[in-house]
Amino acid sequence: MKKSLVFLILLVFSVTVKAQNKKINLLIGTYTQNCDSKGIYVYDFDTSNGDFIYKNATDKTVNPSFLTVSSQNNFVYSVNEFGKESTISAFNYNASSGAIQFLNKQSAMGADPCYIINDNKNVIVANYSGGSISVLEKNSDGTLQKAKQVIQHYGKGLNPKRQEAPHVHMVSFSPDKKFILANDMGNDRIYSYSYDPLLKTDVLQIKDSISVTAGSGPRHLTFSKNGKLVYVLQELSGMITVYSYKEGKLVKRDETSILAGGFKGNFTAADIHFSPDGKFLYATNRGDANTISIFEVNTNGTLQLVEHVSTLGKGPRNFAIDPTGAFLLVAHQYSNDVIIFKRNKKTGTLSNTGKKIELCAPVCLVFTDNK
């Protein structure tokens, strides 16, 4: 009898542990000026069924529209997008409780930062309106020092309304972290910088830059699973351009559109990500479209359209696929919600779960471990 009871207790404990292991944290960055938002929110997300529970939030912080989490999962860094007064904030992050506590902030040294990445040594920021890249060094306690390098871009593009000046829209580590790639939507160029995190000055040094098709507006990029290809989403043309990549050099290989056949409305392409297995590529499109395009990746790296799906909201800015690949979440800046889609891992297709997180102007989604 006692053995049976012990076995039953162990079985229940095992099931409970497994259930807990299916839960991860979802961090959401928002705009805070046009509706009621504290800034950064943390939710408990269940990768087995797509359920979510509110966990915690920051004290009021201005427009933390893009986030990055330290590799140790103990610090969060955010942009504070606020024109020429924009800053970069550091937060202590307790993954278990979801508590995020402000540590300090520094000037972004450029207007309207819109993308942020970090490694163990530095935080690197793309300043959209400022047309620049800023590098801020971390202290051991997670706080930030003043920017130790600012790289200013120059030039403009074909579109007088959107490309009147340089607009750095993204910075990205190469897979080996020896280079930083930067998309400049304003001057139609992709830059490659060699990266030495230990230097006190000149952490980034120009390696190469290439032009995209005039008027395209390179926005976001992502690397293939093997790191040999780069897929660049062009905001103004709606194209995905495929480049081969080696040691900071890009060579154009292919190009395909995210627009549905016959589409005639306004559009602005937004975000691009691979599925965890690298077999499918997804890209969002805003404006009148409000869709996500799904592509299967051929063995040679070219893309084959699977389908275009409504994101069921307005302004699908950022999206994220949970680490298991079971769910895809889309943040809608203008309809104030995060729509949760179930993802078919074999076909790449999406289906609506009917579940959504209602939140003021969500624009950035980041999954992390919950411990």
MITOR-450086 format. One record per residue (C-alpha): x, y, z; residue number from 1. Coordinates in pm, 1 decimal, decimal comma. Layout:
# residues N
u->X; v->Y; w->Z; num->NUM
...
***
This chain:
# residues 371
u->0,0; v->0,0; w->0,0; num->1
u->281,3; v->237,2; w->96,9; num->2
u->472,1; v->154,1; w->-223,8; num->3
u->163,8; v->229,0; w->-430,4; num->4
u->114,8; v->562,7; w->-253,7; num->5
u->479,5; v->658,9; w->-307,3; num->6
u->452,3; v->564,0; w->-674,1; num->7
u->135,6; v->772,3; w->-712,1; num->8
u->301,8; v->1075,5; w->-549,5; num->9
u->606,3; v->1042,4; w->-775,1; num->10
u->382,8; v->1009,3; w->-1079,7; num->11
u->187,5; v->1324,6; w->-991,5; num->12
u->512,5; v->1509,7; w->-924,7; num->13
u->654,5; v->1397,1; w->-1260,2; num->14
u->343,5; v->1511,2; w->-1447,3; num->15
u->348,0; v->1845,9; w->-1264,6; num->16
u->715,7; v->1903,3; w->-1348,9; num->17
u->653,7; v->1819,7; w->-1714,3; num->18
u->357,9; v->2058,9; w->-1724,1; num->19
u->567,6; v->2333,5; w->-1568,9; num->20
u->840,6; v->2274,6; w->-1826,6; num->21
u->594,2; v->2363,9; w->-2100,7; num->22
u->557,6; v->2715,1; w->-1964,1; num->23
u->787,6; v->2998,2; w->-2065,5; num->24
u->786,3; v->3375,4; w->-2029,7; num->25
u->660,2; v->3612,0; w->-2295,0; num->26
u->789,2; v->3969,9; w->-2275,0; num->27
u->598,9; v->4241,1; w->-2461,8; num->28
u->728,5; v->4589,6; w->-2539,0; num->29
u->471,1; v->4862,0; w->-2608,7; num->30
u->415,5; v->5224,3; w->-2696,4; num->31
u->285,1; v->5417,7; w->-2397,9; num->32
u->180,4; v->5759,8; w->-2526,1; num->33
u->-152,0; v->5706,0; w->-2704,4; num->34
u->-314,2; v->5454,8; w->-2469,9; num->35
u->-278,2; v->5321,1; w->-2117,8; num->36
u->39,5; v->5115,9; w->-2087,9; num->37
u->304,0; v->5074,3; w->-1819,5; num->38
u->566,0; v->4975,2; w->-2076,7; num->39
u->702,0; v->4618,5; w->-2059,2; num->40
u->474,1; v->4329,5; w->-1969,1; num->41
u->555,2; v->3970,8; w->-1875,3; num->42
u->314,3; v->3682,0; w->-1932,9; num->43
u->330,5; v->3315,6; w->-1848,9; num->44
u->286,0; v->3133,0; w->-2182,4; num->45
u->197,8; v->2764,2; w->-2210,5; num->46
u->352,4; v->2606,0; w->-2520,9; num->47
u->121,6; v->2304,5; w->-2494,5; num->48
u->-203,7; v->2492,7; w->-2552,5; num->49
u->-131,2; v->2863,3; w->-2613,1; num->50
u->-281,4; v->2976,1; w->-2283,3; num->51
u->-134,3; v->3278,9; w->-2107,6; num->52
u->-147,7; v->3445,3; w->-1766,9; num->53
u->-39,6; v->3798,9; w->-1676,4; num->54
u->268,9; v->3782,7; w->-1457,5; num->55
u->423,0; v->4125,5; w->-1405,6; num->56
u->502,4; v->4465,2; w->-1558,5; num->57
u->744,9; v->4751,2; w->-1523,7; num->58
u->668,3; v->5072,7; w->-1347,2; num->59
u->575,1; v->5337,7; w->-1603,5; num->60
u->849,0; v->5368,1; w->-1867,4; num->61
u->831,7; v->5563,8; w->-2192,8; num->62
u->782,5; v->5373,6; w->-2519,4; num->63
u->991,1; v->5058,9; w->-2465,2; num->64
u->906,0; v->4960,4; w->-2820,6; num->65
u->1186,9; v->4710,9; w->-2866,3; num->66
u->1355,4; v->4476,2; w->-2618,1; num->67
u->1649,9; v->4243,4; w->-2581,8; num->68
u->1727,1; v->4000,0; w->-2298,4; num->69
u->2074,3; v->3909,4; w->-2169,3; num->70
u->2206,4; v->3559,2; w->-2236,5; num->71
u->2198,2; v->3487,6; w->-1861,7; num->72
u->1825,6; v->3575,5; w->-1862,2; num->73
u->1871,9; v->3824,8; w->-1578,1; num->74
u->1868,0; v->4165,5; w->-1748,9; num->75
u->1637,0; v->4332,1; w->-2000,9; num->76
u->1739,1; v->4626,5; w->-2217,9; num->77
u->1489,8; v->4844,0; w->-2401,0; num->78
u->1480,2; v->5144,5; w->-2627,5; num->79
u->1276,3; v->5442,6; w->-2509,0; num->80
u->1159,7; v->5580,3; w->-2840,8; num->81
u->1096,9; v->5951,2; w->-2782,1; num->82
u->1237,5; v->6166,0; w->-3063,1; num->83
u->1561,6; v->6348,8; w->-2986,3; num->84
u->1517,0; v->6274,6; w->-2615,3; num->85
u->1527,8; v->5897,9; w->-2669,7; num->86
u->1712,9; v->5683,6; w->-2418,3; num->87
u->1818,8; v->5322,3; w->-2360,9; num->88
u->1709,5; v->5157,2; w->-2035,0; num->89
u->1849,6; v->4867,8; w->-1833,3; num->90
u->1627,9; v->4653,5; w->-1608,0; num->91
u->1692,4; v->4376,5; w->-1361,2; num->92
u->1483,1; v->4074,4; w->-1465,6; num->93
u->1363,6; v->3797,8; w->-1234,9; num->94
u->1248,6; v->3531,0; w->-1478,1; num->95
u->1074,9; v->3325,2; w->-1211,0; num->96
u->846,5; v->3602,0; w->-1083,7; num->97
u->853,0; v->3808,6; w->-1401,7; num->98
u->952,8; v->4117,9; w->-1203,7; num->99
u->1134,5; v->4385,8; w->-1406,9; num->100
u->1301,1; v->4661,6; w->-1205,6; num->101
u->1454,9; v->4972,1; w->-1358,9; num->102
u->1832,2; v->5006,4; w->-1313,5; num->103
u->1943,0; v->5306,6; w->-1519,0; num->104
u->1922,1; v->5471,7; w->-1858,4; num->105
u->2153,5; v->5650,6; w->-2098,1; num->106
u->2102,5; v->5869,2; w->-2401,5; num->107
u->2051,2; v->5675,2; w->-2724,2; num->108
u->2267,9; v->5938,7; w->-2895,1; num->109
u->2022,7; v->5935,5; w->-3183,2; num->110
u->1653,0; v->5998,1; w->-3234,7; num->111
u->1392,0; v->5721,3; w->-3219,3; num->112
u->1583,1; v->5398,7; w->-3158,0; num->113
u->1383,4; v->5109,9; w->-3304,6; num->114
u->1599,4; v->4798,6; w->-3261,2; num->115
u->1833,7; v->4673,3; w->-2988,7; num->116
u->2063,9; v->4372,7; w->-2941,2; num->117
u->2314,2; v->4271,5; w->-2673,1; num->118
u->2592,0; v->4031,5; w->-2584,8; num->119
u->2788,0; v->3984,4; w->-2264,2; num->120
u->2977,8; v->4309,5; w->-2312,7; num->121
u->2768,8; v->4562,9; w->-2506,7; num->122
u->2425,4; v->4683,8; w->-2608,2; num->123
u->2396,2; v->4795,2; w->-2972,7; num->124
u->2113,2; v->5015,5; w->-3095,4; num->125
u->1968,1; v->5120,8; w->-3433,5; num->126
u->1848,0; v->5483,6; w->-3424,4; num->127
u->1580,1; v->5524,1; w->-3690,4; num->128
u->1527,1; v->5900,0; w->-3716,0; num->129
u->1885,7; v->5967,4; w->-3613,7; num->130
u->2021,3; v->5744,3; w->-3891,3; num->131
u->2290,8; v->5611,4; w->-3660,7; num->132
u->2417,3; v->5314,5; w->-3458,9; num->133
u->2510,3; v->5347,7; w->-3090,8; num->134
u->2720,3; v->5109,3; w->-2879,5; num->135
u->2680,4; v->5118,2; w->-2501,2; num->136
u->2896,7; v->4911,9; w->-2268,8; num->137
u->2745,9; v->4709,2; w->-1985,4; num->138
u->2861,6; v->4717,5; w->-1627,0; num->139
u->2883,1; v->4395,4; w->-1424,8; num->140
u->2560,8; v->4488,1; w->-1240,6; num->141
u->2370,1; v->4516,0; w->-1568,1; num->142
u->2364,1; v->4895,5; w->-1578,9; num->143
u->2470,0; v->5084,5; w->-1890,2; num->144
u->2755,0; v->5326,9; w->-1947,8; num->145
u->2729,6; v->5622,5; w->-2183,4; num->146
u->2764,5; v->5535,2; w->-2551,6; num->147
u->3127,2; v->5465,5; w->-2637,4; num->148
u->3073,4; v->5470,0; w->-3013,7; num->149
u->2821,0; v->5633,4; w->-3245,1; num->150
u->2829,6; v->5566,6; w->-3619,5; num->151
u->2640,4; v->5814,6; w->-3834,9; num->152
u->2501,1; v->5709,2; w->-4172,7; num->153
u->2446,5; v->5951,9; w->-4461,0; num->154
u->2248,8; v->5970,8; w->-4782,7; num->155
u->1887,8; v->5931,2; w->-4888,5; num->156
u->1671,9; v->5714,5; w->-5112,6; num->157
u->1428,4; v->5729,6; w->-5399,7; num->158
u->1111,2; v->5778,3; w->-5191,2; num->159
u->1095,9; v->6146,7; w->-5084,0; num->160
u->845,1; v->6082,4; w->-4804,2; num->161
u->1014,2; v->5781,3; w->-4643,7; num->162
u->1375,1; v->5807,6; w->-4756,0; num->163
u->1458,8; v->6175,6; w->-4709,5; num->164
u->1751,0; v->6081,2; w->-4481,6; num->165
u->1924,9; v->5769,7; w->-4344,5; num->166
u->1703,0; v->5553,6; w->-4121,9; num->167
u->1883,2; v->5263,9; w->-3954,9; num->168
u->1610,0; v->5007,5; w->-3892,3; num->169
u->1791,0; v->4702,8; w->-3761,0; num->170
u->2122,1; v->4575,8; w->-3627,6; num->171
u->2196,4; v->4203,3; w->-3617,6; num->172
u->2481,9; v->3982,5; w->-3503,0; num->173
u->2625,3; v->3741,4; w->-3755,6; num->174
u->2599,7; v->3379,5; w->-3632,8; num->175
u->2962,3; v->3384,3; w->-3515,3; num->176
u->2916,8; v->3733,8; w->-3365,1; num->177
u->3224,5; v->3861,9; w->-3547,3; num->178
u->3014,2; v->4102,9; w->-3754,8; num->179
u->2715,2; v->4331,8; w->-3716,2; num->180
u->2479,9; v->4378,5; w->-4011,7; num->181
u->2274,2; v->4698,5; w->-4027,0; num->182
u->1978,4; v->4772,4; w->-4254,3; num->183
u->1936,3; v->5138,3; w->-4349,3; num->184
u->1585,0; v->5186,5; w->-4482,0; num->185
u->1648,5; v->5551,4; w->-4564,9; num->186
u->1945,0; v->5519,9; w->-4799,2; num->187
u->1876,6; v->5170,3; w->-4939,3; num->188
u->2194,8; v->5013,3; w->-4807,0; num->189
u->2295,4; v->4714,8; w->-4596,1; num->190
u->2612,9; v->4768,7; w->-4394,1; num->191
u->2851,8; v->4511,2; w->-4252,5; num->192
u->3074,0; v->4603,3; w->-3957,5; num->193
u->3346,1; v->4392,7; w->-3801,8; num->194
u->3282,8; v->4366,1; w->-3428,6; num->195
u->3533,9; v->4348,8; w->-3142,2; num->196
u->3335,7; v->4364,5; w->-2815,1; num->197
u->3641,5; v->4417,6; w->-2597,2; num->198
u->3760,5; v->4742,8; w->-2752,1; num->199
u->3696,3; v->5067,2; w->-2565,2; num->200
u->3655,7; v->5264,9; w->-2888,2; num->201
u->3587,6; v->5168,2; w->-3249,5; num->202
u->3407,1; v->4850,3; w->-3147,4; num->203
u->3248,7; v->4853,0; w->-3492,7; num->204
u->3456,5; v->4907,9; w->-3805,5; num->205
u->3312,0; v->4912,2; w->-4155,4; num->206
u->3373,9; v->4594,1; w->-4350,6; num->207
u->3141,1; v->4637,2; w->-4648,2; num->208
u->2814,4; v->4792,6; w->-4766,6; num->209
u->2586,9; v->4710,2; w->-5056,3; num->210
u->2296,9; v->4887,5; w->-5225,5; num->211
u->1954,6; v->4730,4; w->-5262,3; num->212
u->1714,1; v->4810,0; w->-5544,7; num->213
u->1639,9; v->5184,2; w->-5530,4; num->214
u->1329,2; v->5261,6; w->-5326,6; num->215
u->1314,1; v->4917,4; w->-5161,6; num->216
u->1385,0; v->5023,6; w->-4802,1; num->217
u->1562,5; v->4733,6; w->-4623,7; num->218
u->1396,2; v->4688,9; w->-4283,9; num->219
u->1461,5; v->4355,8; w->-4106,4; num->220
u->1679,6; v->4054,3; w->-4186,0; num->221
u->1728,7; v->3700,3; w->-4062,8; num->222
u->1994,7; v->3434,4; w->-4113,9; num->223
u->1929,1; v->3082,6; w->-4241,5; num->224
u->1978,9; v->2801,6; w->-3992,4; num->225
u->2323,0; v->2717,8; w->-4134,2; num->226
u->2426,8; v->3085,8; w->-4137,0; num->227
u->2514,7; v->3085,1; w->-4506,9; num->228
u->2217,4; v->3287,8; w->-4632,2; num->229
u->2062,4; v->3618,3; w->-4526,5; num->230
u->1698,8; v->3705,8; w->-4598,5; num->231
u->1626,3; v->4080,8; w->-4606,6; num->232
u->1269,6; v->4213,0; w->-4590,5; num->233
u->1228,6; v->4534,4; w->-4791,2; num->234
u->964,8; v->4756,3; w->-4627,5; num->235
u->876,2; v->4975,2; w->-4924,9; num->236
u->881,0; v->4720,6; w->-5208,7; num->237
u->746,9; v->4419,4; w->-5018,4; num->238
u->1029,4; v->4200,4; w->-5146,1; num->239
u->1237,6; v->3940,7; w->-4962,7; num->240
u->1590,8; v->3950,1; w->-5100,7; num->241
u->1812,3; v->3644,8; w->-5048,3; num->242
u->2188,2; v->3691,4; w->-5013,4; num->243
u->2469,2; v->3444,9; w->-4968,4; num->244
u->2680,1; v->3537,7; w->-4667,4; num->245
u->3043,6; v->3479,3; w->-4578,2; num->246
u->3268,3; v->3672,5; w->-4338,0; num->247
u->3072,0; v->3995,7; w->-4353,1; num->248
u->3012,8; v->3989,8; w->-4730,7; num->249
u->2672,0; v->3969,1; w->-4899,1; num->250
u->2603,0; v->3857,7; w->-5256,5; num->251
u->2250,4; v->3875,1; w->-5399,0; num->252
u->2102,6; v->3541,6; w->-5507,0; num->253
u->1725,0; v->3563,6; w->-5534,1; num->254
u->1418,9; v->3776,9; w->-5463,8; num->255
u->1047,6; v->3716,0; w->-5411,0; num->256
u->745,5; v->3924,9; w->-5309,7; num->257
u->533,8; v->3896,8; w->-4995,4; num->258
u->240,0; v->4063,7; w->-5172,2; num->259
u->-62,4; v->3859,1; w->-5270,6; num->260
u->-129,3; v->3846,5; w->-5644,9; num->261
u->-335,5; v->4141,8; w->-5760,3; num->262
u->-300,8; v->4333,9; w->-5433,9; num->263
u->-339,6; v->4707,5; w->-5501,4; num->264
u->-364,1; v->4872,6; w->-5156,8; num->265
u->-104,4; v->5044,0; w->-4940,1; num->266
u->145,6; v->4821,8; w->-4761,8; num->267
u->456,1; v->4838,1; w->-4544,1; num->268
u->643,4; v->4514,0; w->-4480,5; num->269
u->740,5; v->4472,4; w->-4115,9; num->270
u->904,2; v->4162,3; w->-3968,2; num->271
u->1065,0; v->3836,7; w->-4080,3; num->272
u->1152,5; v->3513,1; w->-3896,4; num->273
u->1230,0; v->3147,8; w->-3960,3; num->274
u->1053,7; v->2861,4; w->-3790,8; num->275
u->1279,9; v->2694,8; w->-3530,7; num->276
u->1361,9; v->2409,5; w->-3770,6; num->277
u->1450,5; v->2652,9; w->-4051,6; num->278
u->1206,5; v->2494,1; w->-4295,9; num->279
u->960,6; v->2784,5; w->-4319,1; num->280
u->998,3; v->3161,6; w->-4341,9; num->281
u->732,3; v->3411,8; w->-4231,1; num->282
u->695,2; v->3785,3; w->-4304,0; num->283
u->434,0; v->4039,0; w->-4192,5; num->284
u->280,8; v->4316,2; w->-4401,0; num->285
u->91,7; v->4619,0; w->-4263,9; num->286
u->-103,7; v->4902,4; w->-4428,3; num->287
u->-416,8; v->4778,1; w->-4605,3; num->288
u->-279,7; v->4424,5; w->-4616,8; num->289
u->-243,8; v->4316,2; w->-4249,8; num->290
u->-120,5; v->3973,3; w->-4351,0; num->291
u->154,7; v->3726,8; w->-4278,2; num->292
u->311,4; v->3546,2; w->-4574,2; num->293
u->432,9; v->3189,8; w->-4532,6; num->294
u->711,1; v->3042,9; w->-4746,3; num->295
u->864,5; v->2698,8; w->-4759,1; num->296
u->1242,3; v->2709,7; w->-4791,3; num->297
u->1377,9; v->2498,9; w->-5077,4; num->298
u->1703,8; v->2307,4; w->-5040,5; num->299
u->1888,3; v->2574,4; w->-5242,0; num->300
u->1754,2; v->2850,2; w->-5017,2; num->301
u->1493,1; v->2990,0; w->-5256,5; num->302
u->1140,1; v->3047,6; w->-5132,0; num->303
u->815,2; v->2883,1; w->-5236,2; num->304
u->490,2; v->3050,9; w->-5131,1; num->305
u->262,5; v->2845,6; w->-4906,1; num->306
u->-9,2; v->3104,8; w->-4838,7; num->307
u->-99,7; v->3455,1; w->-4723,4; num->308
u->-298,0; v->3469,9; w->-4398,1; num->309
u->-480,9; v->3758,3; w->-4232,4; num->310
u->-320,2; v->3850,4; w->-3901,7; num->311
u->-667,4; v->3935,2; w->-3768,3; num->312
u->-566,3; v->4281,8; w->-3654,4; num->313
u->-424,7; v->4616,6; w->-3765,6; num->314
u->-56,7; v->4699,3; w->-3787,2; num->315
u->117,0; v->4359,5; w->-3746,7; num->316
u->454,2; v->4494,3; w->-3637,1; num->317
u->664,5; v->4229,1; w->-3466,6; num->318
u->583,8; v->3857,9; w->-3439,8; num->319
u->746,3; v->3565,3; w->-3263,7; num->320
u->737,1; v->3186,4; w->-3283,8; num->321
u->766,6; v->3006,1; w->-2951,2; num->322
u->1080,9; v->2787,9; w->-2914,3; num->323
u->884,4; v->2464,8; w->-2965,9; num->324
u->746,8; v->2594,6; w->-3296,0; num->325
u->388,5; v->2521,8; w->-3189,7; num->326
u->255,6; v->2878,9; w->-3180,6; num->327
u->309,8; v->3203,3; w->-3370,1; num->328
u->211,8; v->3529,7; w->-3201,0; num->329
u->152,4; v->3857,8; w->-3387,4; num->330
u->167,5; v->4198,1; w->-3213,0; num->331
u->-75,8; v->4454,0; w->-3357,4; num->332
u->26,2; v->4811,7; w->-3288,2; num->333
u->-304,6; v->4967,0; w->-3395,4; num->334
u->-570,8; v->4717,4; w->-3286,3; num->335
u->-402,8; v->4679,4; w->-2944,9; num->336
u->-373,7; v->4302,8; w->-2925,8; num->337
u->-148,8; v->4001,0; w->-2969,0; num->338
u->-314,9; v->3728,6; w->-3175,5; num->339
u->-212,1; v->3368,9; w->-3099,1; num->340
u->-198,9; v->3130,0; w->-3396,7; num->341
u->-149,5; v->2755,0; w->-3382,0; num->342
u->127,3; v->2650,2; w->-3618,7; num->343
u->136,1; v->2325,2; w->-3816,9; num->344
u->498,9; v->2215,4; w->-3793,4; num->345
u->478,1; v->1994,0; w->-4103,3; num->346
u->309,1; v->2236,6; w->-4343,5; num->347
u->397,3; v->2571,5; w->-4184,7; num->348
u->35,1; v->2683,8; w->-4204,8; num->349
u->-139,3; v->2884,8; w->-3932,9; num->350
u->-481,9; v->2852,9; w->-3771,1; num->351
u->-653,4; v->3092,3; w->-3534,7; num->352
u->-673,9; v->2967,6; w->-3175,4; num->353
u->-929,3; v->3234,2; w->-3084,2; num->354
u->-692,8; v->3347,2; w->-2810,0; num->355
u->-548,9; v->3696,7; w->-2787,4; num->356
u->-373,8; v->3922,2; w->-2538,7; num->357
u->-537,0; v->4263,5; w->-2524,7; num->358
u->-272,5; v->4527,0; w->-2459,2; num->359
u->-197,4; v->4887,4; w->-2552,3; num->360
u->7,5; v->4917,5; w->-2873,0; num->361
u->220,4; v->4599,9; w->-2850,3; num->362
u->517,2; v->4610,7; w->-3087,5; num->363
u->782,0; v->4364,3; w->-2964,4; num->364
u->753,2; v->4001,0; w->-2850,5; num->365
u->1035,9; v->3810,0; w->-2683,9; num->366
u->1019,6; v->3458,0; w->-2540,6; num->367
u->1251,8; v->3366,1; w->-2250,9; num->368
u->1298,2; v->3083,2; w->-2007,1; num->369
u->1099,7; v->3123,5; w->-1685,2; num->370
u->1389,7; v->3053,1; w->-1451,2; num->371
***
